[in-house]
Amino acid sequence: MSTITSKDAGTIRLVFELSRADHPRLYDDLIRFPKGTKRINRLRVLAYDGLLSQAGQLVAIGLALPPRAMASETEDALGNVTNDIFAPSPAE
């Protein structure tokens, strides 16, 4: 398999066919939009978010937030780091 560098990259044109039986949630999400640009843009957003999620760069909000009990401990630790950053420098 070869890779295409950005200077050689062209346009990818796809014909996308999806039945509800294949992926009901995706179908239901896309069918909300009329044919055309809005539906295509929604598919682009979903594909890009999926790519970021697969690469570990995008995390679901509900999964990324720590439980509240742990948050206070984390806030204390982060507060100490922040305080150290902005503390006066020690005299040499």
C-alpha positions in Angstrom: 0.0 0.0 0.0 1.4 3.4 -0.9 1.0 6.6 0.9 0.2 9.9 -0.8 2.0 13.0 0.2 0.1 16.2 0.7 1.5 17.8 -2.5 0.2 14.8 -4.5 -3.1 14.6 -2.8 -6.2 15.1 -4.9 -9.9 15.0 -4.4 -11.5 11.8 -3.3 -15.0 11.2 -4.7 -17.2 8.7 -3.1 -20.6 7.2 -3.8 -21.9 6.3 -0.4 -24.8 3.9 0.0 -26.1 3.0 3.4 -29.2 1.0 4.4 -30.7 1.2 7.8 -30.2 -2.5 8.3 -26.4 -2.0 8.1 -26.0 0.7 10.7 -29.3 1.9 12.2 -27.8 4.7 14.4 -25.7 6.2 11.5 -28.7 5.9 9.1 -31.0 7.6 11.6 -28.5 10.4 12.2 -27.9 11.1 8.5 -31.6 10.8 7.4 -32.4 13.8 9.5 -30.8 16.0 6.8 -32.1 16.5 3.3 -30.0 15.2 0.4 -27.1 17.3 -0.5 -24.6 19.5 1.3 -25.9 19.2 4.9 -26.0 15.4 4.8 -22.5 15.3 3.2 -21.1 17.7 5.8 -22.6 15.7 8.7 -21.0 12.5 7.3 -17.6 14.3 7.1 -17.9 15.5 10.7 -18.8 12.0 11.9 -15.9 10.4 9.9 -13.4 13.0 11.2 -14.5 12.6 14.8 -14.3 8.9 14.4 -10.8 9.2 13.1 -9.7 11.4 16.0 -11.4 9.1 18.4 -9.6 6.1 17.0 -6.3 7.9 17.2 -7.0 8.7 20.9 -7.1 12.5 20.2 -10.8 12.8 20.9 -12.4 11.5 24.1 -16.1 11.4 24.8 -17.0 14.1 27.4 -18.8 11.7 29.7 -15.8 9.4 29.8 -13.2 12.1 30.1 -14.4 13.7 33.3 -13.2 12.2 36.6 -15.7 11.4 39.3 -16.3 14.4 41.6 -14.6 12.7 44.6 -11.4 12.3 42.6 -11.7 15.8 41.1 -11.0 17.6 44.4 -7.8 15.7 44.9 -6.8 16.4 41.3 -7.6 20.1 41.7 -5.4 20.3 44.9 -2.5 18.7 43.1 -3.0 21.0 40.0 -3.3 24.0 42.3 0.0 23.3 43.9 1.7 23.1 40.5 0.1 26.3 39.4 1.1 28.1 42.6 4.7 26.9 42.1 4.8 28.2 38.5 3.7 31.7 39.5 5.7 31.8 42.8 8.6 34.2 43.1 11.8 32.8 41.9 14.2 31.8 44.7 17.1 34.1 45.3 20.4 32.8 44.0 
